[in-house]
Amino acid sequence: MDNGKDHAKFNLSVFEEAELTWLRRKVDELSDEQFKPDARPDIKRELWQSREELEVFVSEMRKRGRKI
């Protein structure tokens, strides 16, 4: 019998899903921006930092048993 606890263990919560979407969008936007002629001087650092944040988030969610 599924009491909901097992389901919650594997699926992302609404908040976690929103955070994942935001982190992915941030990486995508910075990736696109880095090739623009008028890109900010620190764009490569910002992109690296955003990728690290996304990687850490995904790693933590997987450790908690979330499906990503």
C-alpha positions as CSV (number, residue, x, y, z in Angstrom):
1,M,0.0,0.0,0.0
2,D,1.4,3.4,-1.0
3,N,1.0,5.9,1.9
4,G,2.6,8.8,0.1
5,K,5.9,8.6,2.0
6,D,7.6,6.4,-0.6
7,H,6.3,8.7,-3.3
8,A,7.7,11.8,-1.6
9,K,11.0,10.1,-1.1
10,F,11.7,9.8,-4.8
11,N,9.9,12.8,-6.4
12,L,10.9,16.4,-6.0
13,S,8.7,18.7,-4.0
14,V,7.2,21.7,-5.7
15,F,9.8,23.9,-4.1
16,E,12.7,21.6,-5.2
17,E,11.3,21.4,-8.7
18,A,11.1,25.2,-8.9
19,E,14.7,25.6,-7.6
20,L,15.9,23.1,-10.1
21,T,14.1,24.9,-12.9
22,W,15.6,28.2,-11.8
23,L,19.1,26.9,-11.6
24,R,18.9,25.3,-15.0
25,R,17.5,28.4,-16.5
26,K,20.3,30.5,-15.0
27,V,22.9,28.2,-16.5
28,D,21.2,28.3,-19.9
29,E,21.0,32.1,-19.9
30,L,24.6,32.6,-18.8
31,S,25.7,30.0,-21.4
32,D,24.0,32.0,-24.1
33,E,25.3,35.3,-22.8
34,Q,28.9,34.3,-22.8
35,F,29.0,34.4,-26.6
36,K,27.5,37.9,-27.0
37,P,29.9,40.7,-27.9
38,D,28.6,42.8,-25.1
39,A,28.8,40.1,-22.4
40,R,29.7,41.1,-18.9
41,P,33.4,40.9,-18.0
42,D,32.7,38.3,-15.3
43,I,30.4,36.1,-17.3
44,K,32.7,33.1,-17.3
45,R,33.0,33.2,-13.6
46,E,29.3,33.6,-13.1
47,L,28.6,30.7,-15.5
48,W,31.1,28.4,-13.6
49,Q,29.5,29.4,-10.3
50,S,26.0,28.7,-11.6
51,R,27.1,25.3,-12.9
52,E,28.6,24.4,-9.6
53,E,25.4,25.4,-7.8
54,L,23.4,23.2,-10.1
55,E,25.7,20.3,-9.7
56,V,25.7,20.6,-5.9
57,F,21.9,20.8,-5.8
58,V,21.4,17.8,-8.1
59,S,24.0,15.8,-6.1
60,E,22.2,16.6,-2.8
61,M,18.8,15.6,-4.2
62,R,20.2,12.3,-5.5
63,K,21.7,11.6,-2.1
64,R,18.2,12.1,-0.6
65,G,16.8,9.6,-3.1
66,R,15.1,12.1,-5.4
67,K,14.7,11.3,-9.1
68,I,16.3,13.9,-11.3
